[in-house]
Every structure is written in structure tokens, then in C-alpha cells.
Amino acid sequence: MTATSDIRWGIVGPGYIAGLFADDLARTPGARCVAVASRDAGRAAAFAESHGIARAYGNYAALAADSEVDIVYVATPHSHHFAHAKMMLDARKPVLLEKPFTMNATEGAKLIALAKQRDLFLMDAMWSLCNPLLRNLVARVRAGEIGSPRAFSALLGPIGVPQGHRVDDPALGGSYILECLVYPLNILAALAPALMSGASVSASAVRSPNGVDTSAVIQLASPAGISAMSGGFVIGGQGAGPSGFQLIGDRGWLCVTDNLFNPGRAQISTPVGVEDLTEPASDGRYRWEIEEAGRCLRAGLAESPLVPLDLTLAVLQVLDQAMSDTNGRAAK
Ligand SMILES: NC(=O)c1ccc[n+]([C@@H]2O[C@H](COP(=O)([O-])OP(=O)(O)OC[C@H]3O[C@@H](n4cnc5c(N)ncnc54)[C@H](OP(=O)(O)O)[C@@H]3O)[C@@H](O)[C@H]2O)c1
């Protein structure tokens, strides 16, 4: 890779999200997918053919050994994020790792330490934090436009998933908290870290017959204020409800009502007045994280300022507490 050449991407785990990511990668200037790896050679070849990718591998280690891959996007189920990201870092590959970064903070801290020890770029694929409207809101809150944040709330509409989907499989890390509440937690950590830092966390969940938390609520109470977030899956259902969040400060407020994951419209109220904010929809929602990872690689950065690793770890620590509250699963 040179300052002007394309960033050459490899994809590990060619499932649902990898397909969307590959489509957006193909639309991102300065980036190119050159290799894909599956546990199965036929699946790798089929994915490579449908996305115009030159090299297809029937195992992940072969992609890790490909000297013409600059960065690897790991898109396997979260139960395997630690092992697959570690495999890539051990092979000296920078990594963009799907959310939730790992199953718990212990695994996350180990990956971060490994990347730091090897001076390798590592980033949570928390694409919402790369969204231009959210970045604008973060900048305005940090500039003090709504004063000190005091309260945050997020409501995610119900999301239908087919019977037998991995999100209801404990062996693959199935969990509404890990799959979906990780988003508002990241948004909270970016917009108002004081509401998360040192907060006491309480959570409750409805569990499926498989023992998976399929609906959940998380509440945080910190010396700076309170936060709450909730939502759930409908197993066997279809479609998804709207989602949004609000942040109230002592001099104003902001709210996103169209789409928490990928906001396109917001309102902000400051002492100057109420303002409507819009961002034109991108033709590729994952494009922003692809551009951000590429920008960081070209600049020689080991982490993204938009999704810094200490933010990722702070979120994992809250997830640990919420998981332990709802499932009795302690962080390993
Ligand atoms: N950013 C987003 O908007 C977004 C959306 C959905 C999901 N995600 C995240 O992306 C990750 C993958 O989700 P997905 O919905 O794409 O899952 P998926 O469709 O099941 O794909 C995951 C892929 O991982 C590979 N894999 C490796 N070990 C596996 C195992 N033991 N069991 C099953 N598959 C295994 C499989 O590919 P091969 O067997 O061919 O290697 C599979 O196709 C999850 O961590 C999820 O949280 C992110």
C-alpha cells in the first residue's frame, strides 16, 4: 500500500453482513476487496464470483498469509470474533472487527493489547460512529452547545428475525444486548462519556426458550446523570420498527428519530434556538467505516479517533455488567 494506491481488503466470514459490506466496499473510492475466506472453499468461490473478488480461500489462515491484503474485515459470529481477529493480528494484519467487538471485556482487552504490542491498526466496526450526522452531533455536544449532558434515552423498534437465526443461538453468542443494545451504548459513550463513566448498571431481559436475551432494557446511573435503552427481537417476525435516541443537557437537547443505527435527521436545541439537521443518505452506509479505516491506515494510525479502543473497551465493560445481570453469564 502506498499513499495513493487502493487499500486492499480481505473479508473473513462471507455471510449476511459481509455481503453488504462487500457491496459498499466496491462503491468506496480508494478501497478494493482482493480476497475472501470461508471455512468452505465453495462458499468462498461463490462469494468471490458474485462480488468480483480476485482470490477465494477455503480457510481463514490462508487469507491471513496473503501478503497482498492490507487489512482484514472479520465478519464471523461474535462467539468467534476473538479467535478470528487474533488469528489475523498474529499474522500481522490490521483488523476491522464486526460488532460486538468481542463477547466480553476480557477478550476485548486481550485483542487491544495484542494490537498495541504489534503496532497494528484495530477498530470495532461500529459504523454508526462514522455516520456524518452523528459525528456532527458529537462535535456539537463536545463544544458544549447543549451544556453538560444529564440524561440519555434510546428506544429501538422491534426487529423481526427468522426462527433458527444465529441471534437466538447461545453457541454463536446470540443476545439482543450484544447484537443491538451495543449500538446505543456506543452512541452514549461517544456523545456523553460522563453518563457512562463510573455508572452503576442494571439490566433486565426476556429470555427465549433457548435461554437467549431476546428483549432487554439497560439503565445506567452515573454521578452526571441517567441513561436508559431498550428494544427486542421478534423471533419468527418480519421487518423492523423505527429507532431513535435523545440526549438532554443542562442548556439544551438533541434527538434523532429516524434511525438510531444510521441517522439522517436530527433536531438540536441550544440557547440560540432549535435547528433541524439533515444529511443526505449515503449510497453505502458501511462506506464511512471503510473510508475511516483506510484514512487511518494511510496516516499510520493504530486506532481510529472516531471509534477509539478505550471507548470500545468501556462499552464492553457495561455489556459485561448487563449480561451478568440478565443471564448470569460472568465475563470470562
Ligand atoms: N454492522 C452491521 O450492521 C451488522 C449487521 C448484522 C450483523 N453484524 C455482525 O456481523 C457478524 C456476523 O453476522 P451475520 O449476520 O453476517 O452472520 P452470518 O450471516 O451467520 O455470517 C457469519 C459467517 O461467519 C462464518 N462463520 C465462521 N464460524 C462460524 C460458526 N461457527 N458458525 C456460523 N458461521 C461461522 C460463516 O461463513 P463461512 O462458514 O463461509 O466461513 C458465516 O457465513 C456478527 O458478529 C454480527 O453482530 C453486523
The ligand as a Gaussian input file, in Angstrom:
#p B3LYP/6-31G(d) Opt

LIG

0 1
 N      -22.682000      -3.874000      11.075000
 C      -23.920000      -4.342000      10.943000
 O      -24.843000      -3.632000      10.530000
 C      -24.164000      -5.777000      11.266000
 C      -25.363000      -6.386000      10.830000
 C      -25.526000      -7.755000      11.066000
 C      -24.551000      -8.456000      11.747000
 N      -23.426000      -7.818000      12.194000
 C      -22.384000      -8.568000      12.929000
 O      -21.667000      -9.342000      11.971000
 C      -21.356000     -10.623000      12.487000
 C      -21.886000     -11.662000      11.514000
 O      -23.283000     -11.538000      11.402000
 P      -24.084000     -12.107000      10.117000
 O      -25.492000     -11.740000      10.350000
 O      -23.416000     -11.694000       8.864000
 O      -23.913000     -13.678000      10.366000
 P      -23.971000     -14.843000       9.275000
 O      -24.803000     -14.451000       8.111000
 O      -24.328000     -16.076000      10.034000
 O      -22.479000     -14.949000       8.743000
 C      -21.388000     -15.236000       9.559000
 C      -20.359000     -16.003000       8.747000
 O      -19.323000     -16.383000       9.665000
 C      -18.744000     -17.609000       9.248000
 N      -18.554000     -18.468000      10.424000
 C      -17.371000     -18.776000      10.992000
 N      -17.521000     -19.574000      12.031000
 C      -18.845000     -19.810000      12.136000
 C      -19.623000     -20.631000      13.010000
 N      -19.071000     -21.361000      13.997000
 N      -20.948000     -20.647000      12.819000
 C      -21.526000     -19.938000      11.845000
 N      -20.829000     -19.145000      10.977000
 C      -19.496000     -19.106000      11.127000
 C      -19.682000     -18.227000       8.226000
 O      -19.019000     -18.162000       6.970000
 P      -18.122000     -19.402000       6.432000
 O      -18.555000     -20.629000       7.175000
 O      -18.458000     -19.422000       4.994000
 O      -16.711000     -19.038000       6.703000
 C      -20.883000     -17.308000       8.170000
 O      -21.388000     -17.109000       6.870000
 C      -21.977000     -10.686000      13.880000
 O      -20.985000     -10.505000      14.852000
 C      -22.977000      -9.554000      13.918000
 O      -23.094000      -8.945000      15.197000
 C      -23.216000      -6.512000      11.944000

